């Protein structure tokens, strides 16, 4: 199933609020943690949220690079490919972002 669109993500959050439940949100830092998150969602038949932080992006951007936005793009592209193998709806989200990193991290992702 494709990654949730912004409209689908908003509908997920509205349904959770109206139904008084929460979706699991898993911070992923690599292909390994992405695979684990998708497997957990599928095994429990639960839609969910995958989050990427600045640290995850830096880790995923390469050995001699520490570009958080680039690394998150790499992880997001992998998540889009992996999502096609599962029958659950998963949204992508950034984890908390420090104000001083908004321009270098969030803006390139928008």
Jmol script that loads the backbone (N, CA, C; Angstrom):
load data "model"
ATOM      1  N   UNK A   1       0.852  -1.164   0.000  1.00  0.00           N
ATOM      2  CA  UNK A   1       0.000   0.000   0.000  1.00  0.00           C
ATOM      3  C   UNK A   1       0.903   1.234   0.000  1.00  0.00           C
ATOM      4  N   UNK A   2       0.572   2.224  -0.768  1.00  0.00           N
ATOM      5  CA  UNK A   2       1.412   3.432  -0.779  1.00  0.00           C
ATOM      6  C   UNK A   2       1.444   4.130   0.584  1.00  0.00           C
ATOM      7  N   UNK A   3       2.461   4.946   0.775  1.00  0.00           N
ATOM      8  CA  UNK A   3       2.551   5.793   1.968  1.00  0.00           C
ATOM      9  C   UNK A   3       1.347   6.738   1.976  1.00  0.00           C
ATOM     10  N   UNK A   4       0.844   7.035   3.155  1.00  0.00           N
ATOM     11  CA  UNK A   4      -0.315   7.918   3.294  1.00  0.00           C
ATOM     12  C   UNK A   4      -0.028   9.294   2.708  1.00  0.00           C
ATOM     13  N   UNK A   5      -1.010   9.818   2.005  1.00  0.00           N
ATOM     14  CA  UNK A   5      -0.938  11.194   1.522  1.00  0.00           C
ATOM     15  C   UNK A   5      -1.217  12.128   2.705  1.00  0.00           C
ATOM     16  N   UNK A   6      -0.926  13.414   2.559  1.00  0.00           N
ATOM     17  CA  UNK A   6      -1.279  14.340   3.652  1.00  0.00           C
ATOM     18  C   UNK A   6      -2.769  14.276   4.013  1.00  0.00           C
ATOM     19  N   UNK A   7      -3.624  14.130   3.016  1.00  0.00           N
ATOM     20  CA  UNK A   7      -5.069  14.041   3.278  1.00  0.00           C
ATOM     21  C   UNK A   7      -5.394  12.758   4.054  1.00  0.00           C
ATOM     22  N   UNK A   8      -4.777  11.648   3.675  1.00  0.00           N
ATOM     23  CA  UNK A   8      -4.996  10.390   4.400  1.00  0.00           C
ATOM     24  C   UNK A   8      -4.447  10.467   5.826  1.00  0.00           C
ATOM     25  N   UNK A   9      -3.297  11.103   5.982  1.00  0.00           N
ATOM     26  CA  UNK A   9      -2.708  11.255   7.315  1.00  0.00           C
ATOM     27  C   UNK A   9      -3.640  12.074   8.206  1.00  0.00           C
ATOM     28  N   UNK A  10      -4.181  13.168   7.663  1.00  0.00           N
ATOM     29  CA  UNK A  10      -5.123  13.986   8.431  1.00  0.00           C
ATOM     30  C   UNK A  10      -6.347  13.166   8.831  1.00  0.00           C
ATOM     31  N   UNK A  11      -6.841  12.333   7.915  1.00  0.00           N
ATOM     32  CA  UNK A  11      -7.997  11.478   8.219  1.00  0.00           C
ATOM     33  C   UNK A  11      -7.650  10.456   9.303  1.00  0.00           C
ATOM     34  N   UNK A  12      -6.432   9.915   9.259  1.00  0.00           N
ATOM     35  CA  UNK A  12      -5.986   8.990  10.306  1.00  0.00           C
ATOM     36  C   UNK A  12      -6.033   9.671  11.672  1.00  0.00           C
ATOM     37  N   UNK A  13      -5.496  10.887  11.734  1.00  0.00           N
ATOM     38  CA  UNK A  13      -5.435  11.598  13.005  1.00  0.00           C
ATOM     39  C   UNK A  13      -6.828  11.977  13.506  1.00  0.00           C
ATOM     40  N   UNK A  14      -7.701  12.393  12.590  1.00  0.00           N
ATOM     41  CA  UNK A  14      -9.080  12.713  12.972  1.00  0.00           C
ATOM     42  C   UNK A  14      -9.787  11.480  13.521  1.00  0.00           C
ATOM     43  N   UNK A  15      -9.638  10.343  12.840  1.00  0.00           N
ATOM     44  CA  UNK A  15     -10.282   9.102  13.286  1.00  0.00           C
ATOM     45  C   UNK A  15      -9.769   8.690  14.663  1.00  0.00           C
ATOM     46  N   UNK A  16      -8.473   8.834  14.877  1.00  0.00           N
ATOM     47  CA  UNK A  16      -7.895   8.476  16.173  1.00  0.00           C
ATOM     48  C   UNK A  16      -8.442   9.380  17.277  1.00  0.00           C
ATOM     49  N   UNK A  17      -8.542  10.664  16.978  1.00  0.00           N
ATOM     50  CA  UNK A  17      -9.062  11.590  17.984  1.00  0.00           C
ATOM     51  C   UNK A  17     -10.530  11.284  18.290  1.00  0.00           C
ATOM     52  N   UNK A  18     -11.316  11.078  17.247  1.00  0.00           N
ATOM     53  CA  UNK A  18     -12.736  10.779  17.443  1.00  0.00           C
ATOM     54  C   UNK A  18     -12.942   9.435  18.136  1.00  0.00           C
ATOM     55  N   UNK A  19     -12.075   8.469  17.860  1.00  0.00           N
ATOM     56  CA  UNK A  19     -12.204   7.138  18.445  1.00  0.00           C
ATOM     57  C   UNK A  19     -11.439   6.942  19.739  1.00  0.00           C
ATOM     58  N   UNK A  20     -10.776   7.990  20.201  1.00  0.00           N
ATOM     59  CA  UNK A  20      -9.996   7.944  21.449  1.00  0.00           C
ATOM     60  C   UNK A  20      -8.936   6.840  21.441  1.00  0.00           C
ATOM     61  N   UNK A  21      -8.189   6.757  20.350  1.00  0.00           N
ATOM     62  CA  UNK A  21      -7.075   5.817  20.279  1.00  0.00           C
ATOM     63  C   UNK A  21      -5.880   6.519  19.653  1.00  0.00           C
ATOM     64  N   UNK A  22      -4.763   5.855  19.655  1.00  0.00           N
ATOM     65  CA  UNK A  22      -3.538   6.421  19.091  1.00  0.00           C
ATOM     66  C   UNK A  22      -2.904   5.427  18.134  1.00  0.00           C
ATOM     67  N   UNK A  23      -2.182   5.945  17.178  1.00  0.00           N
ATOM     68  CA  UNK A  23      -1.399   5.102  16.272  1.00  0.00           C
ATOM     69  C   UNK A  23       0.011   4.958  16.828  1.00  0.00           C
ATOM     70  N   UNK A  24       0.610   3.803  16.657  1.00  0.00           N
ATOM     71  CA  UNK A  24       2.016   3.691  17.041  1.00  0.00           C
ATOM     72  C   UNK A  24       2.861   4.559  16.112  1.00  0.00           C
ATOM     73  N   UNK A  25       3.801   5.275  16.695  1.00  0.00           N
ATOM     74  CA  UNK A  25       4.727   6.105  15.923  1.00  0.00           C
ATOM     75  C   UNK A  25       6.134   5.628  16.253  1.00  0.00           C
ATOM     76  N   UNK A  26       6.830   5.158  15.235  1.00  0.00           N
ATOM     77  CA  UNK A  26       8.141   4.549  15.441  1.00  0.00           C
ATOM     78  C   UNK A  26       9.221   5.413  14.794  1.00  0.00           C
ATOM     79  N   UNK A  27      10.221   5.778  15.586  1.00  0.00           N
ATOM     80  CA  UNK A  27      11.365   6.513  15.052  1.00  0.00           C
ATOM     81  C   UNK A  27      12.270   5.529  14.328  1.00  0.00           C
ATOM     82  N   UNK A  28      12.569   5.822  13.077  1.00  0.00           N
ATOM     83  CA  UNK A  28      13.418   4.938  12.270  1.00  0.00           C
ATOM     84  C   UNK A  28      14.694   5.669  11.880  1.00  0.00           C
ATOM     85  N   UNK A  29      15.796   4.928  11.921  1.00  0.00           N
ATOM     86  CA  UNK A  29      17.107   5.517  11.635  1.00  0.00           C
ATOM     87  C   UNK A  29      17.843   4.824  10.499  1.00  0.00           C
ATOM     88  N   UNK A  30      17.260   3.742   9.981  1.00  0.00           N
ATOM     89  CA  UNK A  30      17.961   2.955   8.966  1.00  0.00           C
ATOM     90  C   UNK A  30      16.973   2.045   8.250  1.00  0.00           C
ATOM     91  N   UNK A  31      17.447   1.353   7.229  1.00  0.00           N
ATOM     92  CA  UNK A  31      16.627   0.353   6.542  1.00  0.00           C
ATOM     93  C   UNK A  31      16.224  -0.747   7.523  1.00  0.00           C
ATOM     94  N   UNK A  32      17.107  -1.081   8.432  1.00  0.00           N
ATOM     95  CA  UNK A  32      16.802  -2.131   9.412  1.00  0.00           C
ATOM     96  C   UNK A  32      15.600  -1.734  10.266  1.00  0.00           C
ATOM     97  N   UNK A  33      15.600  -0.503  10.775  1.00  0.00           N
ATOM     98  CA  UNK A  33      14.477  -0.091  11.615  1.00  0.00           C
ATOM     99  C   UNK A  33      13.219   0.141  10.790  1.00  0.00           C
ATOM    100  N   UNK A  34      13.372   0.556   9.528  1.00  0.00           N
ATOM    101  CA  UNK A  34      12.197   0.660   8.650  1.00  0.00           C
ATOM    102  C   UNK A  34      11.555  -0.710   8.458  1.00  0.00           C
ATOM    103  N   UNK A  35      12.378  -1.710   8.160  1.00  0.00           N
ATOM    104  CA  UNK A  35      11.851  -3.070   7.987  1.00  0.00           C
ATOM    105  C   UNK A  35      11.151  -3.547   9.255  1.00  0.00           C
ATOM    106  N   UNK A  36      11.741  -3.281  10.395  1.00  0.00           N
ATOM    107  CA  UNK A  36      11.138  -3.700  11.663  1.00  0.00           C
ATOM    108  C   UNK A  36       9.800  -3.003  11.897  1.00  0.00           C
ATOM    109  N   UNK A  37       9.738  -1.719  11.588  1.00  0.00           N
ATOM    110  CA  UNK A  37       8.487  -0.975  11.779  1.00  0.00           C
ATOM    111  C   UNK A  37       7.389  -1.511  10.870  1.00  0.00           C
ATOM    112  N   UNK A  38       7.700  -1.689   9.594  1.00  0.00           N
ATOM    113  CA  UNK A  38       6.685  -2.214   8.669  1.00  0.00           C
ATOM    114  C   UNK A  38       6.231  -3.608   9.092  1.00  0.00           C
ATOM    115  N   UNK A  39       7.164  -4.446   9.529  1.00  0.00           N
ATOM    116  CA  UNK A  39       6.791  -5.791   9.976  1.00  0.00           C
ATOM    117  C   UNK A  39       5.881  -5.719  11.191  1.00  0.00           C
ATOM    118  N   UNK A  40       6.202  -4.850  12.130  1.00  0.00           N
ATOM    119  CA  UNK A  40       5.369  -4.708  13.331  1.00  0.00           C
ATOM    120  C   UNK A  40       3.966  -4.228  12.971  1.00  0.00           C
ATOM    121  N   UNK A  41       3.872  -3.232  12.091  1.00  0.00           N
ATOM    122  CA  UNK A  41       2.551  -2.759  11.668  1.00  0.00           C
ATOM    123  C   UNK A  41       1.772  -3.888  11.001  1.00  0.00           C
ATOM    124  N   UNK A  42       2.433  -4.617  10.109  1.00  0.00           N
ATOM    125  CA  UNK A  42       1.759  -5.701   9.379  1.00  0.00           C
ATOM    126  C   UNK A  42       1.359  -6.839  10.313  1.00  0.00           C
ATOM    127  N   UNK A  43       2.254  -7.243  11.197  1.00  0.00           N
ATOM    128  CA  UNK A  43       1.965  -8.353  12.110  1.00  0.00           C
ATOM    129  C   UNK A  43       0.780  -8.051  13.022  1.00  0.00           C
ATOM    130  N   UNK A  44       0.639  -6.786  13.392  1.00  0.00           N
ATOM    131  CA  UNK A  44      -0.455  -6.398  14.288  1.00  0.00           C
ATOM    132  C   UNK A  44      -1.660  -5.844  13.536  1.00  0.00           C
ATOM    133  N   UNK A  45      -1.544  -5.826  12.197  1.00  0.00           N
ATOM    134  CA  UNK A  45      -2.606  -5.285  11.342  1.00  0.00           C
ATOM    135  C   UNK A  45      -2.998  -3.867  11.775  1.00  0.00           C
ATOM    136  N   UNK A  46      -1.984  -3.073  12.046  1.00  0.00           N
ATOM    137  CA  UNK A  46      -2.183  -1.708  12.521  1.00  0.00           C
ATOM    138  C   UNK A  46      -1.571  -0.715  11.548  1.00  0.00           C
ATOM    139  N   UNK A  47      -2.346   0.301  11.189  1.00  0.00           N
ATOM    140  CA  UNK A  47      -1.755   1.429  10.492  1.00  0.00           C
ATOM    141  C   UNK A  47      -0.839   2.136  11.488  1.00  0.00           C
ATOM    142  N   UNK A  48       0.033   3.004  10.996  1.00  0.00           N
ATOM    143  CA  UNK A  48       0.943   3.657  11.921  1.00  0.00           C
ATOM    144  C   UNK A  48       1.703   4.806  11.301  1.00  0.00           C
ATOM    145  N   UNK A  49       2.640   5.306  12.057  1.00  0.00           N
ATOM    146  CA  UNK A  49       3.432   6.476  11.678  1.00  0.00           C
ATOM    147  C   UNK A  49       4.912   6.126  11.820  1.00  0.00           C
ATOM    148  N   UNK A  50       5.674   6.477  10.806  1.00  0.00           N
ATOM    149  CA  UNK A  50       7.131   6.367  10.875  1.00  0.00           C
ATOM    150  C   UNK A  50       7.674   7.783  10.956  1.00  0.00           C
ATOM    151  N   UNK A  51       8.553   8.003  11.930  1.00  0.00           N
ATOM    152  CA  UNK A  51       9.118   9.326  12.159  1.00  0.00           C
ATOM    153  C   UNK A  51      10.620   9.317  11.885  1.00  0.00           C
ATOM    154  N   UNK A  52      11.087  10.430  11.352  1.00  0.00           N
ATOM    155  CA  UNK A  52      12.512  10.628  11.120  1.00  0.00           C
ATOM    156  C   UNK A  52      12.954  11.881  11.869  1.00  0.00           C
ATOM    157  N   UNK A  53      14.062  11.775  12.569  1.00  0.00           N
ATOM    158  CA  UNK A  53      14.617  12.909  13.312  1.00  0.00           C
ATOM    159  C   UNK A  53      15.852  13.443  12.593  1.00  0.00           C
ATOM    160  N   UNK A  54      16.360  14.553  13.087  1.00  0.00           N
ATOM    161  CA  UNK A  54      17.595  15.094  12.504  1.00  0.00           C
ATOM    162  C   UNK A  54      18.738  14.097  12.675  1.00  0.00           C
ATOM    163  N   UNK A  55      18.791  13.445  13.820  1.00  0.00           N
ATOM    164  CA  UNK A  55      19.843  12.449  14.055  1.00  0.00           C
ATOM    165  C   UNK A  55      19.746  11.274  13.105  1.00  0.00           C
ATOM    166  N   UNK A  56      18.525  10.821  12.850  1.00  0.00           N
ATOM    167  CA  UNK A  56      18.330   9.721  11.900  1.00  0.00           C
ATOM    168  C   UNK A  56      18.786  10.140  10.511  1.00  0.00           C
ATOM    169  N   UNK A  57      18.431  11.358  10.133  1.00  0.00           N
ATOM    170  CA  UNK A  57      18.833  11.859   8.821  1.00  0.00           C
ATOM    171  C   UNK A  57      20.339  11.961   8.688  1.00  0.00           C
ATOM    172  N   UNK A  58      20.986  12.456   9.723  1.00  0.00           N
ATOM    173  CA  UNK A  58      22.446  12.547   9.685  1.00  0.00           C
ATOM    174  C   UNK A  58      23.062  11.164   9.551  1.00  0.00           C
ATOM    175  N   UNK A  59      22.549  10.203  10.304  1.00  0.00           N
ATOM    176  CA  UNK A  59      23.068   8.835  10.251  1.00  0.00           C
ATOM    177  C   UNK A  59      22.873   8.228   8.864  1.00  0.00           C
ATOM    178  N   UNK A  60      21.709   8.470   8.268  1.00  0.00           N
ATOM    179  CA  UNK A  60      21.380   7.862   6.977  1.00  0.00           C
ATOM    180  C   UNK A  60      22.001   8.585   5.788  1.00  0.00           C
ATOM    181  N   UNK A  61      22.600   9.746   6.021  1.00  0.00           N
ATOM    182  CA  UNK A  61      23.114  10.528   4.892  1.00  0.00           C
ATOM    183  C   UNK A  61      24.462  10.049   4.378  1.00  0.00           C
ATOM    184  N   UNK A  62      25.097   9.143   5.080  1.00  0.00           N
ATOM    185  CA  UNK A  62      26.362   8.603   4.593  1.00  0.00           C
ATOM    186  C   UNK A  62      27.480   8.775   5.601  1.00  0.00           C
ATOM    187  N   UNK A  63      28.540   8.025   5.394  1.00  0.00           N
ATOM    188  CA  UNK A  63      29.650   7.995   6.344  1.00  0.00           C
ATOM    189  C   UNK A  63      30.338   9.349   6.476  1.00  0.00           C
ATOM    190  N   UNK A  64      30.584  10.024   5.377  1.00  0.00           N
ATOM    191  CA  UNK A  64      31.310  11.292   5.422  1.00  0.00           C
ATOM    192  C   UNK A  64      30.397  12.492   5.217  1.00  0.00           C
ATOM    193  N   UNK A  65      29.146  12.334   5.537  1.00  0.00           N
ATOM    194  CA  UNK A  65      28.167  13.379   5.333  1.00  0.00           C
ATOM    195  C   UNK A  65      27.316  13.464   6.593  1.00  0.00           C
ATOM    196  N   UNK A  66      26.785  14.607   6.886  1.00  0.00           N
ATOM    197  CA  UNK A  66      25.867  14.713   8.029  1.00  0.00           C
ATOM    198  C   UNK A  66      24.707  15.634   7.673  1.00  0.00           C
ATOM    199  N   UNK A  67      24.172  15.444   6.477  1.00  0.00           N
ATOM    200  CA  UNK A  67      23.059  16.250   5.982  1.00  0.00           C
ATOM    201  C   UNK A  67      21.748  15.585   6.395  1.00  0.00           C
ATOM    202  N   UNK A  68      21.143  16.094   7.448  1.00  0.00           N
ATOM    203  CA  UNK A  68      19.938  15.484   8.016  1.00  0.00           C
ATOM    204  C   UNK A  68      18.799  15.418   7.005  1.00  0.00           C
ATOM    205  N   UNK A  69      18.591  16.484   6.247  1.00  0.00           N
ATOM    206  CA  UNK A  69      17.496  16.486   5.273  1.00  0.00           C
ATOM    207  C   UNK A  69      17.741  15.439   4.190  1.00  0.00           C
ATOM    208  N   UNK A  70      18.952  15.383   3.667  1.00  0.00           N
ATOM    209  CA  UNK A  70      19.276  14.400   2.630  1.00  0.00           C
ATOM    210  C   UNK A  70      19.063  12.978   3.145  1.00  0.00           C
ATOM    211  N   UNK A  71      19.543  12.695   4.343  1.00  0.00           N
ATOM    212  CA  UNK A  71      19.373  11.361   4.912  1.00  0.00           C
ATOM    213  C   UNK A  71      17.914  10.997   5.095  1.00  0.00           C
ATOM    214  N   UNK A  72      17.092  11.957   5.495  1.00  0.00           N
ATOM    215  CA  UNK A  72      15.658  11.678   5.649  1.00  0.00           C
ATOM    216  C   UNK A  72      14.993  11.437   4.302  1.00  0.00           C
ATOM    217  N   UNK A  73      15.460  12.115   3.276  1.00  0.00           N
ATOM    218  CA  UNK A  73      14.937  11.856   1.927  1.00  0.00           C
ATOM    219  C   UNK A  73      15.291  10.434   1.508  1.00  0.00           C
ATOM    220  N   UNK A  74      16.519  10.009   1.785  1.00  0.00           N
ATOM    221  CA  UNK A  74      16.936   8.630   1.486  1.00  0.00           C
ATOM    222  C   UNK A  74      16.029   7.641   2.219  1.00  0.00           C
ATOM    223  N   UNK A  75      15.798   7.867   3.510  1.00  0.00           N
ATOM    224  CA  UNK A  75      14.935   6.976   4.287  1.00  0.00           C
ATOM    225  C   UNK A  75      13.495   7.006   3.776  1.00  0.00           C
ATOM    226  N   UNK A  76      13.007   8.184   3.426  1.00  0.00           N
ATOM    227  CA  UNK A  76      11.629   8.297   2.930  1.00  0.00           C
ATOM    228  C   UNK A  76      11.458   7.560   1.608  1.00  0.00           C
ATOM    229  N   UNK A  77      12.451   7.670   0.722  1.00  0.00           N
ATOM    230  CA  UNK A  77      12.369   6.939  -0.549  1.00  0.00           C
ATOM    231  C   UNK A  77      12.344   5.436  -0.298  1.00  0.00           C
ATOM    232  N   UNK A  78      13.146   4.969   0.640  1.00  0.00           N
ATOM    233  CA  UNK A  78      13.131   3.544   0.984  1.00  0.00           C
ATOM    234  C   UNK A  78      11.774   3.159   1.568  1.00  0.00           C
ATOM    235  N   UNK A  79      11.226   4.005   2.420  1.00  0.00           N
ATOM    236  CA  UNK A  79       9.920   3.722   3.028  1.00  0.00           C
ATOM    237  C   UNK A  79       8.835   3.610   1.965  1.00  0.00           C
ATOM    238  N   UNK A  80       8.874   4.474   0.962  1.00  0.00           N
ATOM    239  CA  UNK A  80       7.889   4.399  -0.129  1.00  0.00           C
ATOM    240  C   UNK A  80       7.976   3.056  -0.847  1.00  0.00           C
ATOM    241  N   UNK A  81       9.172   2.584  -1.085  1.00  0.00           N
ATOM    242  CA  UNK A  81       9.342   1.291  -1.755  1.00  0.00           C
ATOM    243  C   UNK A  81       8.872   0.142  -0.863  1.00  0.00           C
ATOM    244  N   UNK A  82       9.264   0.153   0.384  1.00  0.00           N
ATOM    245  CA  UNK A  82       8.889  -0.916   1.309  1.00  0.00           C
ATOM    246  C   UNK A  82       7.382  -0.951   1.553  1.00  0.00           C
ATOM    247  N   UNK A  83       6.749   0.202   1.614  1.00  0.00           N
ATOM    248  CA  UNK A  83       5.312   0.276   1.905  1.00  0.00           C
ATOM    249  C   UNK A  83       4.485  -0.506   0.900  1.00  0.00           C
ATOM    250  N   UNK A  84       4.965  -0.576  -0.328  1.00  0.00           N
ATOM    251  CA  UNK A  84       4.224  -1.293  -1.376  1.00  0.00           C
ATOM    252  C   UNK A  84       4.073  -2.780  -1.067  1.00  0.00           C
ATOM    253  N   UNK A  85       4.890  -3.301  -0.178  1.00  0.00           N
ATOM    254  CA  UNK A  85       4.870  -4.731   0.148  1.00  0.00           C
ATOM    255  C   UNK A  85       3.918  -5.074   1.294  1.00  0.00           C
ATOM    256  N   UNK A  86       3.273  -4.068   1.872  1.00  0.00           N
ATOM    257  CA  UNK A  86       2.458  -4.296   3.065  1.00  0.00           C
ATOM    258  C   UNK A  86       1.041  -3.772   2.872  1.00  0.00           C
ATOM    259  N   UNK A  87       0.104  -4.393   3.597  1.00  0.00           N
ATOM    260  CA  UNK A  87      -1.301  -4.020   3.507  1.00  0.00           C
ATOM    261  C   UNK A  87      -1.723  -3.187   4.721  1.00  0.00           C
ATOM    262  N   UNK A  88      -0.900  -2.218   5.074  1.00  0.00           N
ATOM    263  CA  UNK A  88      -1.221  -1.280   6.147  1.00  0.00           C
ATOM    264  C   UNK A  88      -0.905   0.125   5.641  1.00  0.00           C
ATOM    265  N   UNK A  89      -1.600   1.100   6.191  1.00  0.00           N
ATOM    266  CA  UNK A  89      -1.374   2.489   5.808  1.00  0.00           C
ATOM    267  C   UNK A  89      -0.389   3.111   6.793  1.00  0.00           C
ATOM    268  N   UNK A  90       0.694   3.639   6.263  1.00  0.00           N
ATOM    269  CA  UNK A  90       1.740   4.224   7.100  1.00  0.00           C
ATOM    270  C   UNK A  90       1.993   5.652   6.638  1.00  0.00           C
ATOM    271  N   UNK A  91       2.029   6.559   7.597  1.00  0.00           N
ATOM    272  CA  UNK A  91       2.334   7.960   7.318  1.00  0.00           C
ATOM    273  C   UNK A  91       3.775   8.244   7.711  1.00  0.00           C
ATOM    274  N   UNK A  92       4.396   9.163   6.997  1.00  0.00           N
ATOM    275  CA  UNK A  92       5.750   9.611   7.338  1.00  0.00           C
ATOM    276  C   UNK A  92       5.656  10.964   8.017  1.00  0.00           C
ATOM    277  N   UNK A  93       6.507  11.171   9.015  1.00  0.00           N
ATOM    278  CA  UNK A  93       6.467  12.391   9.798  1.00  0.00           C
ATOM    279  C   UNK A  93       7.881  12.699  10.281  1.00  0.00           C
ATOM    280  N   UNK A  94       8.151  13.969  10.509  1.00  0.00           N
ATOM    281  CA  UNK A  94       9.414  14.303  11.157  1.00  0.00           C
ATOM    282  C   UNK A  94       9.188  14.269  12.655  1.00  0.00           C
ATOM    283  N   UNK A  95      10.178  13.802  13.371  1.00  0.00           N
ATOM    284  CA  UNK A  95      10.121  13.852  14.824  1.00  0.00           C
ATOM    285  C   UNK A  95      10.425  15.298  15.218  1.00  0.00           C
ATOM    286  N   UNK A  96      10.542  15.564  16.472  1.00  0.00           N
ATOM    287  CA  UNK A  96      10.790  16.919  16.943  1.00  0.00           C
ATOM    288  C   UNK A  96      11.978  17.543  16.211  1.00  0.00           C
ATOM    289  N   UNK A  97      11.895  18.853  15.988  1.00  0.00           N
ATOM    290  CA  UNK A  97      12.991  19.570  15.332  1.00  0.00           C
ATOM    291  C   UNK A  97      13.323  20.803  16.158  1.00  0.00           C
ATOM    292  N   UNK A  98      14.579  20.931  16.499  1.00  0.00           N
ATOM    293  CA  UNK A  98      15.024  22.089  17.246  1.00  0.00           C
ATOM    294  C   UNK A  98      14.858  23.332  16.370  1.00  0.00           C
ATOM    295  N   UNK A  99      14.430  24.460  16.957  1.00  0.00           N
ATOM    296  CA  UNK A  99      14.199  25.674  16.169  1.00  0.00           C
ATOM    297  C   UNK A  99      15.387  26.089  15.305  1.00  0.00           C
ATOM    298  N   UNK A 100      16.604  25.902  15.798  1.00  0.00           N
ATOM    299  CA  UNK A 100      17.773  26.328  15.022  1.00  0.00           C
ATOM    300  C   UNK A 100      18.057  25.422  13.822  1.00  0.00           C
ATOM    301  N   UNK A 101      17.342  24.295  13.712  1.00  0.00           N
ATOM    302  CA  UNK A 101      17.542  23.385  12.579  1.00  0.00           C
ATOM    303  C   UNK A 101      16.380  23.416  11.590  1.00  0.00           C
ATOM    304  N   UNK A 102      15.383  24.244  11.848  1.00  0.00           N
ATOM    305  CA  UNK A 102      14.201  24.275  10.983  1.00  0.00           C
ATOM    306  C   UNK A 102      14.562  24.627   9.536  1.00  0.00           C
ATOM    307  N   UNK A 103      15.393  25.618   9.340  1.00  0.00           N
ATOM    308  CA  UNK A 103      15.731  26.041   7.977  1.00  0.00           C
ATOM    309  C   UNK A 103      16.531  24.978   7.232  1.00  0.00           C
ATOM    310  N   UNK A 104      17.454  24.335   7.915  1.00  0.00           N
ATOM    311  CA  UNK A 104      18.310  23.355   7.230  1.00  0.00           C
ATOM    312  C   UNK A 104      17.688  21.968   7.162  1.00  0.00           C
ATOM    313  N   UNK A 105      16.726  21.666   8.031  1.00  0.00           N
ATOM    314  CA  UNK A 105      16.134  20.329   8.066  1.00  0.00           C
ATOM    315  C   UNK A 105      14.715  20.310   7.495  1.00  0.00           C
ATOM    316  N   UNK A 106      13.830  21.114   8.053  1.00  0.00           N
ATOM    317  CA  UNK A 106      12.427  21.043   7.633  1.00  0.00           C
ATOM    318  C   UNK A 106      12.170  21.627   6.250  1.00  0.00           C
ATOM    319  N   UNK A 107      12.719  22.798   5.979  1.00  0.00           N
ATOM    320  CA  UNK A 107      12.420  23.447   4.695  1.00  0.00           C
ATOM    321  C   UNK A 107      12.794  22.596   3.484  1.00  0.00           C
ATOM    322  N   UNK A 108      13.950  21.918   3.465  1.00  0.00           N
ATOM    323  CA  UNK A 108      14.255  21.065   2.303  1.00  0.00           C
ATOM    324  C   UNK A 108      13.301  19.875   2.161  1.00  0.00           C
ATOM    325  N   UNK A 109      12.644  19.481   3.247  1.00  0.00           N
ATOM    326  CA  UNK A 109      11.732  18.340   3.190  1.00  0.00           C
ATOM    327  C   UNK A 109      10.334  18.736   2.720  1.00  0.00           C
ATOM    328  N   UNK A 110      10.031  20.008   2.771  1.00  0.00           N
ATOM    329  CA  UNK A 110       8.667  20.463   2.418  1.00  0.00           C
ATOM    330  C   UNK A 110       8.472  20.550   0.925  1.00  0.00           C
TER     331      UNK A 110
END
end "model"
wireframe off; spacefill off
backbone 0.3
color backbone group
